[in-house]
């Protein structure tokens, strides 16, 4: 059974993870697709300018990777702090 200290530590670790993943999400959403789009348009991927591709396709792949990373890391944290479900 998880102690209150472990539960608080688990919650802090969860908030740190969320902060990192949200920072990546914000960078990809606003940085790559909006602010740095002109710079990224110098490069091409699949025949399309990279800024355009990131705004329409690449961001979705990053978001799916963020979801997978969150699930994988939370499973690890749940077991580490003994708050997992059996």
N, C-alpha and C positions, 0 to 999 in steps of 0.2 A: 504494500500500500504506500502511496506517495505521501510524504510529509508536507506540511504547509511550506517549508523552506524549498523543497523540490518543486512544488507547484509554482511558487513565485519565480524561481530560477528558470523554470520551463517557460513561463509567460514572458520573462525578460528576453530569453533566447528567441522566442517566437516574434516578439516586437522588433528585435534586431534584424531577424531574417526578413520580416515584412518591409522594414525600412530600406534594406539593400535592394530587394526585388522591386519595390516601388520606385527607387531611384533609377534603376535600370529601365523600368517601364517608362518613366518620365523622359529619360534621355532618348530612348528610341522613338517615343511618340512625338515629342516636341523637338528634340535635338536633330535627330536624323531626318525626320519627315518635314520639318519646317525650317528651323534655324540654319542647319548645315546642308540643306537640300542643294543649294547652288554649288557648294564645294563638292558634294557627292555626285552631282551631275557630270563632273569631269570624267567619271568612270562609268563603264557599262557592264551590265550583267544580263545575259540572255537577250542582248540586243536593245535593252532599255537603259535609260539613264538611271544610275544607282539611287539618286534622290527620289525619283518617281517610283522605282521598284521598292524601296524601303517604305514609302508611304502606303503603298497598295498591297504588297506581298510580304516583304521582309519583316515588317512589324508583326504580322500575324504569326510568322514562324518564331519570332523572338517571344511573343506572348505565350505561345504553346510551350516553348522551352522553359519559360518562367513558371508556368503551372506545374510542369513535370518536376522542375527543381524544387518547388515548394512542397509537393507531395513527398518526394524522396527525402528531403531534409527534415520535414515534420515527422515522418516515420522514424527517422533516426533519433530526433529529439524526444519523441514520445517514449521510446525505449530507454534512452539515456536517463531521463528523469522519472522513469517508472510510472508514467501516466497513460500508457497504451491500453487499448482494449484487447481483451483475449479473444 
